[in-house]
Each structure stands twice: as C-alpha cells, then as structure tokens.
Amino acid sequence: MHKDFLDIIDYTPEELQGLLDLAVQLKKEYQAGGNPPVLKGKVLAMIFQKPSLRTRVSFDMGMRHLGGDALYLSPNEIGLGKRESIADIARVLSGMVHGIMARVFQHEHVLELARWSSIPVINGLSDYSHPCQALADIMTVYEKYGQIKDVNITYVGDGNNVAVSLMQIAAKLGANFTIANPEGYDMPSSAIETIRPIAAKSGSTLNFLRDPHAAVHHADVIYTDTWTSMGQEEETAKRELVFPPYQVNQQLVSEANPDVIVMHCLPAHRGQEITDEVADGPHSKLFPEAHNRLHAQKAILYTLMGGK
C-alpha cells in the first residue's frame, strides 16, 4: 500500500475499491455504535493554506472516531514555504506527529511535503486535484446505485480540481464520465491524456462536450461546483458572464434520467451554478455527500496510519 494519498491516479482500481469498501464499513460501524479506536495515540497534523468547513471537520472528527487526535495548523502559524521551507516543515512534523493532511494552493507543495516526510501525507485539496472529495463522491454514487461500473456521471461547469479527481475515480472504477464546460475552461490536457488508457481498460466512456443539455442526456449523476475557485477571485466577473448557461437548474435536471442524483462538493453559490430548487429538491445528495467526507476520510486515515 502507498505511504501517501496524493492523487486518485496513483491508486489501482483494486486499491480504490478497497478504500470504498472500508469507508462503507466504517460508516455502518459508526452508525451501529462507533468505530474501534484503531488510531489510539496517533495524531494528524492538519495544514491549511485555504479555509475549510468539510475538510477541517471531517478529518478532525474522523481522527476522533478512530481514537486519535488532530492538530489544526492555520496559514498564519506555518506560512508553508514562506516562513519556513516545505522540506523543513515535513521533517519537523515527521518527528512529532503520525500523519499530515495539507490543504494547499499549489499541487507541488503537497508533493514536496510527501517527498520530505517520513510519515503519510494526504492531499486535502490542491489546485490540481481533490482526491478525498472524489472518494466521498464515489461512495455517494455507490450508496444510491449499489455499483459504480456503467453509472453515467456528468459534470457541468469548470474543468477544475474536483472535475479532475472525479474523472479519475470514475475511469478507474468503470463509470462513464461526461463533462460539459465552456471553451477555455477545460480540464488540463495532461490529466485527460493520462486517464484515456485507464478508461479504455476499465470500459469507462469519456465524453468532453460544450453543451450541458447534451451532456446530461441519460445521466445518473449530475455534478457541479462553484464557477470561481479559491485563488481565482480576480476572474469572478469574467466567469459570471461565461458560466450561466451551465447552471444546474430544474430544466437541466429534467433532461436527465428520472432518478438522477445531483451532487456538489460545496460550498455552493446558490443562484449561480445551482438553484435552491435543485439543491434542496428531491434529487439532491449535497448533504449526504458532504457527510460521506467523514467516512471516506476515515478510510484513508485507517489505511495510511492504522496499517490496514
């Protein structure tokens, strides 16, 4: 098993299925009375360059559920790569805690932490990918349909870090992945080219479209995210002119399969990428999806820090 959890692409389909199965098991255990304290005496350092609700709470509570503890390190306390080099931070923490979760701007920063660390490093989000979110997402899909293979997942909006990780886990586990995004807001071509042979092997179909209405045809899952991610605030006005045709509203949902589920990694900008009617409607899985971050995170922590 890997030392770190940095990118979905690093894991085999069998390893990802194992994490998914473990997340489902840990959720059932918790609901039945609690998880065993497999991480008793262990501490996770949580490094944040970006603010967070779900990542902060899910990792903190995940460690508590498994009998361990979590230490929050704010941007001001560390100044990752500014006040102190990333290599030095990694080596200092390696002698004091048992794992590191980092939520960063630049993907290279989390890779460098892992390079210099002798303890597990988890990518809690970077500008390139969001693998922890993807595991919770695929868990939510599995809970709805009882399978991943051949499920039609459509992502509508910006080809961002969330889209990259969702495409990767869909392709690895045999789901069909479609994205509809405006020109100029594509996923990185390197991510697409890397995943193509993996999709061919798993039987996953990949579609890259501009028209959101064509994209949701036969969709089992419609997924969206904010039009402007953290760190892109200067582009907000421009993006608000480009993205309105990609809003997930009741009309778009009605064009998908009748039992389609709607997902969003949150925070949602209601009235922009998604309407209240959809976010709070019968197809919405926004909050079960958010809650699954807790159990998906526990599966990652258990595997990397508990020796499973």
Secondary structure, 3 states (H helix, E strand, C coil): CCCCECCHHHCCHHHHHHHHHHHHHHHHHHHCCCCCCCCCCCEEEEEECCCCCHHHHHHHHHHHHCCCEEEEECHHHHCECCCECHHHHHHHHHCCCCEEEEECCCHHHHHHHHHHCCCCEEEEECCCCCHHHHHHHHHHHHHHHCCCCCCEEEEECCCCHHHHHHHHHHHHHCCEEEEECCCCCCCCHHHHHHHHHHHHHHCCCEEEECCHHHHCCCCCEEEECCCCCCCCHHHHHHHHHHCHHHCECHHHHHCCCCCCEEEECCCCCECCCECHHHHCCCCECHHHHHHHHHHHHHHHHHHHHCCC
